[in-house]
């Protein structure tokens, strides 16, 4: 299928309200996008298995790309074939994990299907319930692979306290940012939703002037700036809104998606 435009949509806070699901109206519109000449791309910090499950639920057996782990792993549904990736080197990742454990933080590492923790904590159960991805407890020595990302979650004040030290430790080898006040994410600096989106547009032969994106949080900013038309949804943080040129009038599940799609239609002339 030939596409005239590409639309990348973040999930949590953009298509999915906190504690909710994609609205029936948005679900119906998302399913229509391919037939309208618009390539839909789910772009999330969630693990591969969680993103793939959502993409399959929306488009069933259609072959569509999706961005997981904030751009660290990009796949194609429905089988989850990996298109490209940029993981964290294990030796570098283990330095972050060791620092986190020494300072009482709660690190998570990943493969495509599971997340792994180094001790039992209610944070793991809470995360499991939010993304429906199972986890295992492992020892530090058992962590031997290149992970798509490291996630640290704790109270905002605690994470803010250690963030400067994490940046110093990471240097140029790791990109660190807050995806939520309670989450610090650490990824390969060659990954990112924005870089992944640009690569996908090139793969599908879509002009850089025909790239749209929607998001609400700091981990969406690179994607919103990479797009020709980067939209912060109305419920986005003020910091995100200050960095973009377009803001929807409505919020998550209340018509934001429809606003952006109407703009795409007006440009591509459908």
C-alpha positions in Angstrom: 0.0 0.0 0.0 1.2 3.5 -0.8 1.0 6.2 1.8 0.8 10.0 1.4 1.5 10.9 5.0 2.7 9.3 8.3 1.1 9.9 11.7 3.0 8.8 14.8 0.9 8.7 18.0 2.2 8.2 21.6 0.0 5.9 23.7 -0.2 6.9 27.4 -1.6 10.4 27.8 -2.1 10.8 24.1 -4.4 8.0 23.0 -4.9 6.3 26.3 -6.0 8.3 29.4 -4.6 7.3 32.7 -6.3 4.2 33.9 -8.4 4.0 30.7 -8.4 2.6 27.2 -8.5 4.1 23.7 -11.9 5.6 23.1 -14.3 4.0 20.7 -14.2 7.1 18.5 -10.4 7.1 18.3 -10.3 3.4 17.7 -12.7 3.7 14.8 -10.6 6.6 13.3 -7.3 4.8 13.7 -8.6 1.8 11.8 -9.5 4.0 8.9 -6.2 5.7 8.5 -4.5 3.2 6.2 -7.3 3.4 3.7 -7.0 7.2 3.8 -3.4 7.0 2.7 -2.1 7.8 6.2 0.5 5.4 7.7 -0.3 5.1 11.4 2.6 4.5 13.8 2.2 3.8 17.5 5.2 5.3 19.2 5.5 4.3 22.9 8.0 3.8 25.7 6.3 0.5 26.4 8.0 -2.8 25.7 7.6 -4.6 22.4 5.1 -7.2 23.6 2.8 -4.5 25.0 3.0 -2.3 21.9 2.5 -5.2 19.6 -0.6 -6.3 21.5 -2.2 -2.9 21.1 -1.3 -2.6 17.5 -2.8 -6.0 16.8 -6.0 -5.1 18.7 -6.4 -2.0 16.5 -5.4 -3.2 13.0 -5.5 -7.0 13.4 -3.4 -8.6 10.6 -2.3 -5.4 8.8 1.4 -5.0 8.3 2.3 -1.8 10.1 5.4 -0.5 11.8 5.4 0.5 15.5 8.0 2.2 17.8 8.6 0.6 21.2 11.0 1.4 24.1 11.0 5.1 23.0 12.6 4.2 19.7 15.1 1.6 20.9 13.3 -1.2 19.1 11.1 -0.7 16.0 9.0 -3.6 14.8 6.4 -4.5 12.2 3.1 -6.1 13.1 1.4 -8.5 13.2 4.4 -10.8 13.8 6.6 -8.4 15.6 9.5 -8.6 13.1 12.3 -6.2 14.2 13.0 -3.5 11.6 15.9 -1.8 13.5 17.1 -1.2 17.0 19.6 0.6 19.2 20.1 -1.1 22.6 22.3 -0.2 25.6 25.6 -2.0 25.8 25.4 -4.4 28.7 28.7 -3.2 30.3 27.4 0.4 30.3 23.9 -0.6 31.5 25.4 -2.6 34.4 27.1 0.6 35.7 23.7 2.3 35.9 22.1 -0.7 37.5 24.9 -1.0 40.1 24.7 2.7 40.9 20.9 2.4 41.3 21.0 -0.6 43.6 23.8 1.0 45.7 21.6 4.1 46.2 18.3 2.3 46.9 16.7 3.0 43.6 14.6 0.5 41.7 16.0 -0.3 38.2 14.2 -2.4 35.6 15.8 -3.9 32.5 14.1 -5.5 29.5 14.1 -7.9 26.6 11.4 -7.8 24.0 8.9 -9.8 26.0 9.6 -9.3 29.7 11.0 -6.8 32.2 13.4 -7.8 34.9 13.9 -6.5 38.4 16.7 -7.2 41.0 14.5 -7.5 44.1 10.8 -7.8 44.8 8.9 -4.5 45.3 5.4 -3.2 44.8 6.7 -1.0 42.1 7.1 -4.0 39.8 3.6 -5.2 40.4 2.2 -1.7 39.7 4.2 -1.4 36.5 3.0 -4.9 35.5 -0.6 -3.9 36.0 -0.1 -0.7 33.9 1.4 -2.3 30.8 0.4 -5.9 31.1 3.9 -7.2 30.7 5.2 -10.0 33.0 8.4 -9.7 34.9 11.1 -11.9 36.6 13.5 -11.3 39.5 17.1 -11.8 38.6 20.5 -11.3 40.2 22.9 -8.6 39.1 25.2 -11.3 37.7 22.4 -12.8 35.6 21.9 -9.5 33.7 24.1 -10.3 30.7 22.4 -8.9 27.6 22.0 -5.5 25.8 18.8 -4.0 27.1 16.5 -1.7 25.1 16.3 0.6 28.1 16.6 1.0 31.8 13.7 2.3 33.8 14.1 3.8 37.3 10.9 4.6 39.2 10.5 6.2 42.5 9.1 9.3 44.2 9.8 12.5 42.0 11.9 14.1 44.7 14.1 11.1 45.0 14.6 10.8 41.3 15.4 14.5 41.0 18.1 14.1 43.7 19.9 11.4 41.8 19.3 12.6 38.2 22.5 14.8 38.0 24.6 11.9 39.2 23.0 9.6 36.7 23.8 12.1 33.9 27.4 12.3 35.0 27.7 8.6 35.1 26.0 8.1 31.8 28.1 10.7 29.9 27.7 10.5 26.2 27.0 6.8 26.1 23.4 7.0 27.5 20.5 9.4 27.0 18.5 10.0 30.3 15.2 11.8 30.7 12.0 11.9 32.7 9.1 10.2 30.8 6.9 10.8 33.9 7.6 12.5 37.2 8.0 9.0 38.7 10.1 7.5 35.8 13.6 8.1 34.6 14.4 6.3 31.4 17.9 5.6 30.1 18.4 4.6 26.5 21.0 4.4 23.7 21.6 8.0 22.5 21.2 6.7 18.9 17.6 5.7 19.7 14.6 8.0 20.2 11.1 8.3 18.9 12.1 11.2 16.6 15.0 9.3 14.9 12.8 6.2 14.5 10.0 8.3 12.9 12.4 9.8 10.4 13.8 6.4 9.5 10.3 5.0 9.0 9.2 7.8 6.7 12.3 7.1 4.6 11.6 3.4 4.5 8.0 4.0 3.3 9.0 6.7 0.8 7.1 9.5 2.7 8.3 13.0 2.3 9.6 14.8 5.4 7.0 17.5 4.7 4.3 14.8 5.3 5.2 13.8 8.8 2.7 14.3 11.7 3.2 13.3 15.4 1.2 13.6 18.6 2.4 13.4 22.2 2.1 14.7 25.7 5.3 14.1 27.6 9.0 14.9 27.6 9.9 11.6 25.9 7.7 12.7 23.0 9.5 16.0 22.4 12.2 14.7 20.0 9.4 13.1 17.9 7.3 16.2 17.9 10.2 18.3 16.8 11.3 15.8 14.1 7.8 15.9 12.6 6.8 18.6 10.1 3.7 19.0 12.2 4.3 18.0 15.9 1.2 18.3 18.1 1.1 18.4 21.8 -2.3 17.3 23.0 -4.2 19.7 25.2 -3.5 17.7 28.4 0.3 17.7 27.7 2.6 19.2 30.3 3.3 23.0 29.9 7.0 22.2 29.3 6.1 20.1 26.3 3.7 22.8 25.0 6.4 25.4 25.1 8.6 23.4 22.8 6.2 22.7 20.0 4.4 24.8 17.3 1.0 23.0 17.4 -1.3 22.2 20.3 -4.7 20.5 20.0 -7.8 22.2 21.5 -9.0 18.9 22.9 -7.3 16.3 25.1 -6.7 12.6 25.2 -9.8 10.6 24.2 -11.8 13.9 23.7 -11.2 14.6 20.0 -7.4 15.4 19.8 -6.8 12.6 17.3 -9.7 13.8 15.1 -8.2 17.4 15.1 -4.9 16.1 13.8 -6.4 13.8 11.2 -8.5 16.7 9.9 -5.3 18.7 9.5 -3.7 15.9 7.6 -6.7 15.5 5.3 -6.6 19.3 4.5 -3.0 19.1 3.5 -3.0 15.9 1.5 -6.2 16.9 -0.2 -8.4 13.9 0.5 
